[in-house]
């Protein structure tokens, strides 16, 4: 199990020269149509000079709105302590979402802020959110084998030999044809286990325990790669740098 996985330098977000109206719309300030009014009313400057055309092209770092730099023009990467009861979907029909915890402007960005992998409604813990689509693909790709650590409480005492079952790499989940990759299981108590995965199958931890005769009662993700919650309370987040950070 690759416990020493560390996030390596990736990229610095989207800093291309673009139209002012596109920049403002993509960062959630207003629509491209509304940007014309912002420019006409003198809210926007580029390198200290009033912008006179919403189609004017500029570097995002050179644009100010009401004298203030743009909000995270390089992109967002957040580490959130996901509370119970929230979903990771953008579909409001599924109930309250983790995105409801974020500022309105961040929820209006394009590309949208999304989760890197998902935690189900009844699972709490560490969740990464970003508007950087390549980063989502990189960190959810099975080939990168990013370790994720969960703590599960189950409904019955766990057998000592269960660690070997999880590590064998032949545990087959209901409805699937390919067995799970080897996973590390460490008992923390008679009915509490720490599980380290490098996969991200649908409800994987719950289904792995179900396949061995146990029902998961509570589930919490403690770590993602080299990251932990660092004292965040449920519903709180902290910002992470986009370019380089490690465990």
N, C-alpha and C positions, 0 to 999 in steps of 0.2 A: 504494500500500500504506500502510495507516494505522499507521505506526511509532510515532506519538505517542499511541496509545490509552492511556488511564489509567483505572484503576478509580475510580469516583466514589462519593460517599456513597450507601449502599444502605439499610440498616436495622440495628437493634440486636438482632436475634434475638428469641426468644420470651420476653417478660418478663410474661406475663399472670398474674393471680391464679388459682391452681388448687389442687386438693386436694393435700395433702401426699403421699399415696400415689402420685398421678399424677406429681408432680414428681420424686420419688425414682426411680420406675420409668422415666420418660422419660430421666433423666440416667444410667441404668445402674447405680444403686446396688443395687437389689433389685427383686423383683416387687411388684406392688401388694398381694398377699396377705402377703408378708414384711414390708411396711412397717408393718403392725399391730404385729408383734413389736418392731420398732425403736422405735416410739412407746411401747409399753408398758414397755420396758426403759429409757426415759429418754434415748435416743440423740439425740432430735430436739428442738430448741428453735425457737421463733418469736419474734423480737424479745426474746430473753433469757428467755422463759418456756417451761417444758416444754410440749410439745405433748401433748394428752390424747386426740386423736381423729385417726386417719389421714385422715378425711374433712374435717378442718379446712382451710379455704382460706387461702392465704398467697401473698405475693409471693416468688418464688424467692430474691431477694436478702436476704430477712428470715429465711431458714431456715438453721440450722446443724446439722451432723451431728457429734456428739462434739466440739462447740465449734469446728468448722471450717466456713468458708463452702462452699457447694456448688461442685462442679467445673464451671466454665464454663457456668453456667446460661443465659447469653445465646446460646450456640452456639459451634461450633468452625469455624475455617477454618485449614487447615494447608498449607504448601508443603513437599512431600516430594521428596527426590532418589530417584526410583524405581530400584532395582537391576534388573539383568537377572534373568530367571528367575521373576519374580512376575507374577501376573495382577491385573487390576483388577475381577475378578468377585467376588461374594459366595458363589458356588457352590464349595464346597470340593472338589467332584469335578474341578474344573479345575486343581487344584494349589495350591501356596502362594500366598497373596494379599498385596497391599500392606497390607491391614488387619491382618495378623498382626504387623506392625511396631508397632502402636499399643497403648496400655494396654488391658487387658481392659475396664475400665469404659467407655472410649470406644467399644469395639466392641459394647456392649450398649445404646447410646443409641437413642432412638426420637423423631424419625426417625433412621434409621441414617446413619452417616458413609459417604459415597460419593464417588467421584471425579468431578471436573468434566471430562468427556470421559475418554477411555481411552488408555493406551499398551499395546501388545501385550506379550506375554511377553518377546520378544526386543528390545524397545526400552527404553532407559534415559532418565533425565532428569527434568525438572520436571513434577510432577503436583500439582494442587490437590485437597484433600480437604475436605469440609464436610458438616455435617448440616442445612444451610440449603437446602432444596429450591428456593425461588425463585431463589437465587443460581446454582444449577446450571443452571436453565432460562435465566437471563439470559446467562450466559457461554458457553453452548453454542449459543445461538440464532444462526443464520446472519445475521440482520439486523444484529447488533451488530458483525460483522466483526472479532472479536478476533484480532490477529495472533499466530501461534505460529511460532517459529523452530526448525528441525531441522537437524542436521548428519548427512549420509549419506555413507557410504563404499560405493562400488560396485565391480563386478568388472571394469570396463574403463575406458579413458580416456574422458572426457566431451568431446563436441564443443563448441566455443566458442559455436555458435549455439543450444545447448540452452536458454539463458536466454530467447531469443525464443520458443521453443516453449512453455515454461512460462508466459510472460507473455501469450501470445496469447488465452488464454481459450477455446480450442477443442480442448484435449486431451481425448480421450474415453477413459475407462477401460473395460476389458473388462467386459461385462455391463451397462453403464449407457447410458442414452439421452441424458442431459444432460452436456455437457462440464464440466470443472472450471472454477471461477472462476480468473481470472488469478492466478498465483503468481510470486513473485520468486525467482530462482535466481542464486546467486553462487558461482563456482568458488573453492575454497580450495586446490586442488591438482588434478593430473590426474584423480584418482579420488575426490576429496572435494568435496562441494558443500553450501552452506548454502541451505536452502529456507524461505521464509516463506509460510505459508498463512493464509487467513482462513476456511477450511472445516474440517470434521472428518469426512470420509468414512471408511468402513471401510478401514484399511490404506492410506490415501491416498498417502502419500509413496512407499511401496514400489510401489504400483500405477502411479503416475505414471512412475517410472523404468522399470518393466516395459513400459509402453506405448511407451517410447522406446528399448527394446532393452537395458536394463541391469538387473542384479540387485543389490539393496541387500544388503550384507554386514553393516553395522552402522548403527544409527540411534539418535540421541540428541536429545532435545528440550532446547534451551538456554534458551528464553524462552517466557513466556506473557504476552501483553500487555506491560506494563512491568516484569514481574518476571523475575529470574534466580535461579540457585541460590545465589549469594552464598557460595561456598566450602563448602557442605554436602557431606559425603561420602555415598556411596550408602547408603541406609537411614536417613539422618538427616532430620529435619524441623524447621521452625520455625513458630511460630504467627504468624498475620497478624490484624490487627484487622478486625472485621466492618464497621465503619461507613464508614471512608474511608482509602484508601491509594492511592498512585500510584507510577509508575515512579521 
